[in-house]
């Protein structure tokens, strides 16, 4: 489970990639024909080594040292410099970028698996290369040939970093209220305005920082239709690619935060002296359309952030529960001479650990599956498969971002609870994980906004084709396995939960058609969580069925026919224990977590509007 002192659940990573998703299929397509499972495994091992040996030792240092701002300059923790150099030398910024652009050309699903390790090892460190990748991908997709030539190689190599600059103090998540201006002057625009909460917005890791800035051109219409997207380098770039003079981009300060202290969250002032040059991406008025690519990548990335920290909290809690000796077994409480046991023997601790294991393994499947859809959407030759994968990405992105990060915060909370008083102390890592993970439900669009996107846009998109496609997939799974000898009852519970989800979805459509958008928005977050529970139940049951088949084959090979013999096989063979765990987790989720769907649905369908009707003064 671990690589050194930093725990990595490589066995489950490989299970999802190969046994559940079957990503080796990607190697059949031209884009990935030079790869194989062996090369994917090599990438995973190298990623694990970098995460454990280089990045993980920085995490506590980054939390204690943080970033500093003095005389307009931002400094990151000193140890970041060498680690960033090694990260870049390994080509990790451009792991999934096209080879022609200087990348490794890996599938998104494999690159994302390494990202899980990197983020868990040091989430604040990974914000610098993570935003760089997103910004470079944006230029790669929409930049003019000269822009690609000027920026991509140096960004993908880590010589320069990048950011995304959307948020303004008066606008927050209301992107259409952005006031930053862009006035055309020759071959460039003059940018003027202030952006806040810019992750990795200023630092001393690299010689230049390339900002992707949303701004409003002269005479542009109000709202999001009037926004355009600009490349704004911190330092101007000469025609030969060398650095020129400063570009009138100044840091006004960095935030003092609850967590993520090694990541510089900056206020950036563009054009205080009227000399900030920006270069348009695409055409005027296309800003939000183009930025959606980076925003969607970032939302998947934030889902990974939340999940990775929640998963790490579980692994730390599991390790602690196995080592912490306290109390006696419940059945021997009356015996003062009973031997003291590890707390993993206590029922409530086991309940928490099972809950954490179920969520982490389900979230991994959800997130990896979304990345795999992105791979297939890019390479599939069948137009129907391509469209289906694109639809699933659109549908699942708000769930990946919001559900994963909401659950992740709870995972860190439960991990603290397992540790008891020690979990509340800085000597143990779960305290920092709880602080670091909280931001993930807030940035890249708060989770409430993700829920509004799911309910307000995705359910009705393409005349309901997205959710109908999802329902067809789940229906086929249910039909195939409803008579399963082990999971028949759980499949029946999944079918009931799926039907409930569809009923609530249709109710939302009916209410919205009746001219009442407030009610659907009021219950959008509970609906998103409901959707997440059903999706995870489906994915975990899929895993359980795969594992049950593998487990039976192991028993058969070992000649184990009795319960006693099977138990011994599970004790003796790591693979048998792993698959047995999958079976138990699927059953646990179906019995202990999935029933919440019914109570959540009852709340949504109940029609209570108190939160809308209560006077502001009474709140």
N, C-alpha and C positions, 0 to 999 in steps of 0.2 A: 504493500500500500504506500510505502514512503520511499523517497529518494533522499538519503541523509536524514536531516531533522525536519525537512519540509515535506509534508505528506501529499502524495499525488496518487489518485485512484486510477492508475494506468489500466488496470484490468477492466474497469467499467467504461473507460474511454474507448478502449478497443472493442468492447462488446457492442456499444452503440454504433460505432463507425462500421464495423465489419459484419457482425452477426445480426444486428437489427436493420441498419440502413443498407448494407451491402455496397459500400462506396467503391469497391473494386470495379463496379460496372462503369464508372467514369473513365477508366483506362481504355475502354472500347472506343471512345470518341477521340477524334484527331487532336483536340486541344490537350488532352491528358495522356496520349498514347505512350509517351516516354516514361510514365510513372508505373509503379506496381505497388502491391501491398508491402513488399520489402522496403521500397524507398519511402513509403508513407511511415512505416515503423521506424526507419532510421531518423526521419524528421521528428517524430514524436519523442524519440529517445534523446536527440540533441536538444530539443526544446526543454525536456525535463531536466537535463543537465544544466542548462543555462539558468532555468528558473530556480533550481535548488542551490546551485553553487555561486551564482553571480547576483541574482536579483533578490532572492529571499533574505539574505543577510542585511539588506539595506532597509527593510520595511520598518523595523523598530527605530533605526537611526533616522529615517525620514520623518517619522512621527514626532520624535523628540527634537530634532534639529529644525525641521520645517524649512520654508523659504524665507528669505529676508528681502526687505525693500529699503534701500538707502540711497539718497541723492538721485532718485529717478532710475536706479538700477536694481534689477532683481537677480538674486543668486539662489540657485537650487542647492540642496544638500551636497556637500563636496564629493561624497562617495558616488553620486550619480554619474559623474563625468566618465570614469573608467568603465562603469557598467554600461553606459550608453554607447561607448565606443565598441565594446564587445557585442552588444546587441546589434549594432549597425553592421559590424564586420560579418556577422552571421547572415546578413541579408533579411532579417526578420521584418523590417518595415515593409518590404515589398514581397512578402512571402506569397501572396496570392495575385500579385500584379503580373501583367503579361511580360514574358521574357523580352519582347521587343522594347519594352519600356524600362528594362533594367530589373525586372522582378524574377522570382523563382517560378512563377506560373503554377503554383500549387492550387488544388481545389480549395474553395472557401471553407469546406467542412474540415479539412485537415489543418488549414491555417487557424481556424477558430479553436480547434482542440489545443493547439499550442498556446493560443491566446488565453485560454482558461488557466493554463499553468502560469503564464507570465503575470496575469492579473492577480491571481491568488498570491503569488510570491511578492508582488509589490505594486498595488493598484495605483498609487500616486506616481510611481516611476513610469508606468505604461501610458499615462495620459499624454506624454510628450510624443512618443512615436505613434500612438494611436490616432491623435488628431492630424499628425503629419500624413499618415496613410490616407485618411479620408479626404484631406484637402488635395493631395496629389491625384487621387482617383478622380476627383471632380475636374481637375484640369485635364487629366487624361481623357475624360469622356467628352468634355465640351470646349476645351481650349483650342485655339488656332494652332496650326503647325509650329509657328514661331514660339508660342507660349509653351507648348509641350517641350520643345527643344531647350528652352531657357530654364524651365523649372523641374521637370520630372526626374532627371537623373540625379540632381543634387538633393532633391527631397527624398526620393526612394533610398538613396545611399545614406541619408541622415546628415549630410553636410549642412542642409537647411531643414528647419522644421516648419510646421504649418498649423493653422487654427481655423475655427469657424466663428465668425463674429455676427451674431444676430441680436442678442439681448440689449435693450436700452432701459434705463431706469423708469421712464414713463410708460414703457410698453410691456415689459416683462414678457410673458408668453403670447401677448397679443401682437404678433409679428406685423400685422397690418398697420400698427400705429408707429412704426419706425420713422424717425425724423432725420437720420443721417443723410446728408445731401451729397450729390455728385454732379458737378458742373463740367460739361465737356470743354476741353481746351486742347486743340490739336489732336494728337494721337492718343491722348490720355484724358482722364477726368480728374478734377480736383475734388478730393473727398474731405468732408468736414462733418464731425459729429463725435459722439462718445458712446462706446460700447462697454457694458459691464458684465461681470461674471464670465470672463473669457478664460476658459481652461487652457493652461500652458501659454497664456497670452504674452508673457514676457519672461525671459530667463537668460542665463549665460551658458547654456549647453552648446549653442551653435552660433555661427557668425551672422546668420540671417534668419528671419521668421517671416513666412509667407501667410498673410491673412486673407481668408475668403470673407468678404464684407458685403452685407446687404445694405443697399442705400437707394435713395429716391432721386431720380434725375429731374431736371428742370421740367416743369409743366406736366409731370407724371400724374396720372389719376390717383385718387386716394385709395387706401387699402392695399391688399397684397398685389393687386394687378399693377401697381405703380412701382414695384420694387425691381431693381436690377442687381446683378451680382458682379463684384469686382475683385480682382487680384490686387492686393496692396502689400508690397514688400516692406519690411521694416527699414531695410537699406536698399536704395535704388540699385539697379543692375545695369551695367554698361552693355552696349551691343555685343561685346566680345565675351560676355558672361561674367566678367569680373565685377566686384562690388564697387559702387560709387559712393555718393554722399548719403547721409541720413535722409529718410523720406518723411520727416515731420509726423512720425508716429511715436507717441510718448506714453509711457505708463504712468498713470496717476496714483497707483497704489495697488496693493494686493489684499485680499480678504483674510481675516483671521477666523478660521473655521473650526467647527466641531471635530472634523476628521479630514482625511485626504490632505494632510498638511504638507506633504512633499510636492504637491502639485500647485503651481502658482496660478491662482484664480485672480485675474487682473482686470483693472479698469484701464481702458485704452482710449486715448484722446487722438483723434485723427484731424490733422490740419489746423492746429492751433495758430500756426503762422501762415496758413493759406497755401502751403507748399506740399501737400500730401497727394502724390500721384497714384491713381488707381487705373487699372486696365480691365476693360469689360470682358466678361465671359459670356459668350452667346450674344443675344440682342437685348436692347432695352426692353424692360417689362417681363423678361423671362426669369428674373431672379429667383422667385420662390419655386418655380417649376424645376430649375436646375438644382437648387439647393436641396430639394427633396431627396436627391440621391444621397447626399452627404448626411442628411437628417435620418434617413432610413438606415444607412450604414451605422450611424451613431447610435440609433435606438437598438439595433441588434447588439452593438458593442456594449451599450449600457446594460442590456439584459445579461450579457456575459459577465460584466463586472459584478452585478448583484449576485448572480448565481455562483460565480467563482468564490466570492467571499463567504456566501452562505454555506457552500460545500466545504470550504476550509474550516469554517466554524464547526460543522458536523464532525469532520475528521479529527479535529482537536478534542472535541467533546468525547468522541468515542475512545480515543487514546487515554484521556484522563479517567474516564469511567472504568477502563480496564485496569488502571494502575492505582487508583485511589481506594485505599482500604478504609472502610468505615461501616460500623454496625454489623449485625448478623442477618442471616437470611430470615425472612418474615416467618417462616414455619418454625424457627427456633428462637423466637424472641423471648420466650419464658425461661430459656436456659442461659444463666449468667456465664457459663463456661463454653458456650458455643463459639466456634472460631469466627473471627472477623473476616468479612469478605469484601471483595471489590464492589463498588457501588453499581456496577453493571448488573449485579444480581438482584437489585431492588426493582420491583415492578414499575414504579413511576418513572424511574430513570430509563428503563427499557422502553416504556411507552414513548418518552420524548425522543430517544434515539431512533426508534422505528419510524416515528413521524418525520424526523429529520432525514433519515435515509430515503424514505419514500419520496419526499419532495425533491431532494437533491438529484436522485437518479431520474425522476420524472422530468425535472427541468433540464437536465443534460440532454435527454432525448428530444425534448421540445426544441431546444436551441440548436442542437446539431442538425436536426431534421430541417429546420428553417434554412440553415446554411446549405444543406444538401439540395433543397429545392432551388436555391439560388444557382448552384452549380448546374443542375439539370436545365433550368430555364435558359442558361447561357449556351449549352451544348446540344440540347435535344434536337433531333432532326424531325421528329413528329410534331407538327404544329399544335395538335391537341394537347400533347404532353407539355410542350413549352408553355402554352396558355394556362394549363392547369397549375403548373408550378408557380407561375407568376401570380396567379390568383391566390394560391396558398400563402405565398410570401406576404402579399397585401393584407390578407385576413389575419395572419398570425403575428405580424410585427408588433401591433399594439399589445398583444397578449404577452409576447416575449419580453417587451420592455417593461410593462406595468406589472403583470402577474409575477414575473420572475423577481423583480426588485422588491415588491411588497412581501412576498414569501421570504426572500433573503433576509430582510430585517428581522422577521420572526425567527428565522433559523439562528441568527446570532443571539437573539434574546434567549432562545431555548438552550443554546450552548453555554451562555452565562449561567443559566439556571442549573444545568448539569454540574458545572464547576462549583456551584454554591458561592460562598463568600469570596473564594479565590477568583471567581470569574469576574467579580466587580473590581478587582485590583489589576494594576498595570503590569504586574509581574507575569501575568498570563495573557496570551495573545487575543483571546476572544473579546476583551474589552475594547481593544483598538478596532477589531473587525466590526463591532457594532457601530462605532462612531464613523468609520470609513464608509460603511455600506449605506448609511441613511441618505446620502446625497443622490444615490442612484434612482430613487423614486421621485426625485424633484427635477433633476436637469434633463435636457433633451425633450422637453415637454413633460410637465408633471403627469403623474399617473391618471389624474382626473381628465386631462386632455387626451391621453391615450384611449381612455374609456369612451369619451365623446367621439373620437375618431372611429372607434369600432362600431358604436351604435349609430352615430349620425351619418357615417359615410360607407363603411365597409359592408354593413348588412344589406344596404340597398344598391351597392355598386354593381354595375352590369346586370341590373334587374334581378339582383339576388343570386347571381351565378356563383359567387364566392362561397357563401354559406351552403348553397345547394350542393356544390361540389364536395365540400367538406362532409356534409351529411351523407352523401352517396358513399364516400370512402369508409366512413364509420359503419354505415349500414351493411356494407359488404363484409366487413370484418366481423360484425355481430352475427350475420347469417352463416358465415363460414364456421364460427366457433361456438354457436349457441348450445350445441350438444356436447361440448368438451367435457371429458370425465372429471377433470379437476376444477375447471374454471366456469362450468356451466352456470352456476348461481351468480358468480361475479359478472359474467357477460349479461345476464338478465338485469342485474343492477345497472350496468352501463347502458343498456337499452332504455331503461326507464329514465335514467338521468339525461340521456340524449334527447328523448322525446320531450322531457320537461324543458330543456334548453330551447328546442325548436318552438314549443308553445309560447315561451316567454318572448322569443324573437318575433313571432307572428303578432303577439299582443303589442309589442313596441311598434310594429309597422301599422297596426290598426289605430293606435293612439296618435301616432304621428300624422297619419292620413286624416284624422279628425281635427287637425289643427292645434295639437297640444304638444309642442316640442319640449316644454319645461319638464313634463313628467318623465319622459325618456332620459333626459339629461340628469334628472335627480337620481335615478337608479342605474345610471350607466356603469358606475364603479362596481356595485354588487353584481351586475350582469357580467362584466369582464371577469370577475373572480369566479363566477359560476361557470363561465366558458372555460376558464383555465382548469378548473377541477375536472370537468368532463374530458378535456383534451388529455390531461395527465393520466386519468383513469384508463383511457384508450391506449396510450403509449405504454403504460406500465403493464397492462394486461397483455399487450403484444409481446413485451419482454418476458412476462411470466410464461406464456405459451412456448416461446422459443426455448426458454430455460428448462421447462418441464420436459420437452423432447430431448434436450441434451442430457439432462439428469437421468432420464430413463435409460438412455444409451450407456451411460457410465455404470449404472446399476447392473445392466445386462452384461456388460463386459467383465464386471467384477463378480458376477454370479450371485449378486445380493438379491434375495427374494423376500426375506423377512424384514420387518421394521427394524429389528435389532441390527441386522447386517447392513441395512441401508444407512442407519445412523452412524455405524462405524466407518463406512465409506466416506460419508460427509465429514467425519472427524479427521480422516486420514488424507483426503484428497482436496486440494485447494479449489480445483474447478468444481467439484461436487458441492462444496460449501458455497461457492459463488452462485451457482445456479439454484441451489436450494434457497439462498437468500432472496433471489429474484422472485421465486414462487411465493414465498412468505410475504414479500413486500406488496406484490400485486393483490393478494388476498386482503392484506391489512388496509391498503388504500380503499379498496372496494367496500370494506365493512366499517371503517372508522372515519374516513374523510369524505368519500363520495356522497353519503347521505345528507351532507350539508346542502347539497344542490336543492333538495326539496324545500328546506326551510327558507333558503335564499329566494327561491322562486315564489314561495308563498308570500314573502314580504313584498316582492316586486308586484305581484299580481293583486295584492291586497288593496291597492288604490289609495293608501294614506298619503296625504299631501301636506302634513303638518309643517314640514321643513320649508315649504313654499308659502304657506299661509300665515305662519307666525309673524307678528310685527317685528321689525328690526329692534325696536326698543325692548321687546320681551326676550330677546336672545341673551 
